[in-house]
Amino acid sequence: MGEDAGVTDELDSPVTTPLIDEAVKKAAVAWVSVGGGPAYALWCLPLDGALLVVTGPGEQSAPGLADADTAEVTLRGDHGGRIVTWPARVTRLRPGTEEWDTAAPLVAAKRLNAPGPAAELVARWATEGCAVNRLTPAGGPVAGADLPADSLAEPPREAPVVRATRRPFRLHKVRRR
C-alpha cells in the first residue's frame, strides 16, 4: 500500500522548471495541441501548478483533448510572443469526485460571460458531458522550441461563422482628378 501511494504522489506532482512555473501562474490562454494536431487557443485557469481547461457542448472546442493522455501546451506573453512550449499530462476531472468538487466551481466562477450562476454552470458541465481537464507539466521545455526564423503564419481554418467579404457601399461615384 505504501508503494502505491508513492507512485500516485509521483504521478500527480508536476515535472517542471521555473520558467514553466512562472508562465503557468500568469496564463489566461494556452495553445494546446493533441497528438501532433493543430494547436487550439483555449481559455484556462491556473491552479496548483497546472492549467484547468473546460471543453465540450456550449464551451470551447478542442478535438481529442477530453480523451487524450498527453498534449503539448504553448504559453505566450502579453504581446503574443511564445514564452515556452511543454509536454502536459492530461487528466479529466470526473463529476462527483473530490477534485471536481474543488476545481469545477473555481473554474465556473472565473468563466467570462457565463450563462447563469456558477452553480448552474457546474451542474450543466456535469450533465451535458463537458470535460474539465487538468493539464499538468510532464517535463521541461520542448527541445527545438526556440524562436522560429519565419512567422509560422497559417491561413485561417474553415469555420461556419466565416462570411464572404463584401465591397463597401458607396452612395455616389467618386471622381478622381
Secondary structure by P-SEA (a helix, b strand, c coil): caaaaaaaaaaacccccaaaaaaaaaccccccccccccccbbbbbbcccbbbbbbccccccccccccccbbbbbbbcccccccbbbbbbbbbbbcccccccccaaaaaaacccccccaaaaaaaaacccccbbbbccccccccccccccccccccccccccccccccccccbbbbcc
